[in-house]
Amino acid sequence: QVQLVESGGGLVQAGGSLRLSCAASGRTLISIGMGWFRQAPGKEREFVAAIRWSGGSTDYADSVKGRFTVSRDNAKNTVYLQMNSLKPEDTAVYYCAARLIGYEYKYWGQGTQVTVSS
């Protein structure tokens, strides 16, 4: 099984940056995909970004393109979400998730709070 632990959240001013980390333990096979999701108060969970362990191909929500970058360090079994030019609307709990390619996200971290002040 895959265990995920997010870290790096906090309070930042609008226009600032944060880097979130997701440490994975257990299975990190070539067919594993990692995703970042977020959920703001009163809103549904939404997709933010994703990356494949094999090849490192990425995908981003339109709302974060050009501002966020997802990456991974295979040796450290860690994925990152670099968030720049943060906006108050980015405020949410950010979750790391994992899946087998072609299947729904099955494994989830505990979440880390990101708060962007204006």
N, C-alpha and C positions, 0 to 999 in steps of 0.2 A: 504494500500500500504506500501511497505518497502522503507525506506529511509536509505541510506548508506553514511557514511562519513569516508574517510581514513585519517590517520595521521601517522607521524613517519618517513617520508622520509627525505632524506638529502644527504650530501656528506660524504663519508667514504673512507678510504684507503683500497686497496686490502688486504684481510685477516681479515678485521674488521667485525663488526656486527651491525645490525640494527633490531629493532622490529617495525613492522607496526601494526597499529590498525585499525579496522573497526567497528565503532559504528553503530548499527542498531536500527532503531525506527520503530514502527508499528508492523506489523505481523511477529512474530518469532515462528511459529508453529513447531510442532514435525516433520512435513514433509518438512521443509525448509533445503536446502543445501546451503552452503556458499562456494564461490570459490575466489581464487586469480588468476589474470591474469596480464600479463605485455606486454608492447609494446615498443620496442626500435625504434629509428629513422630508417626509411627505411625498417622496418620489420613488418610482420604481428603480430597481437595480438596472444599470446600463453598462454596456460594453465600453471599454476604454481603449485597450490595445492588446495585441497578442503576438507571440513569437513561437516559432518551432525550434526545438532543440537541434534537429537535423536541418542544417542549411541556414537557419536563422532568419527565415522569411518573416516579415512583420505585417501587421494590419492595425489600422487606427480608426477610431471614430472620427468623423468629420470635425467634431467640436474641439479635438485636441491636436489635429494635424498641424505640423509646423511648430508646435509648442512642446509636445511630449515626445520622448524617445524611449522605446522599450529595447532592452538588450539582455544578453545572458552571458554568464561565465560558466562554461561547461565544467571546468576543473573544480569550481567552487559550488556547483549545483545551485546556482543563484541566478535569479532574474532581477532586473532593475527597471524602474520606471523613473526616468529623469523628467521632471516637470519644471518647465521654464515659463516665464511670463504668466504666472498664475493669476487667476481671476477669482473674485468672490464666488462665482457660480461653480468653481471647481471644488468648493467645500463639500466634503462627503466622507464617508467611511470607504476606504479603498481596500478591495479584496484581491488576493492572488488566488488563481484557480489553475487546475491541471486537468487535462483530458487526453485520451487516446485520440489520435487524429481520426476524424470521421464520426466521433461520438460526442455526446454532450459533456460539459464540464462536470466532473464527478467529485473532485477533491478541492477543498476550499480551506483557506487560511482563516484566521480569527478576525482579520481586518485591522486597519490602522487609520486613525482619524487624521484628516487633513483639513485645516481650517485656514481660509484665506480672508484676511481682514481688508477692508477698504480704507 
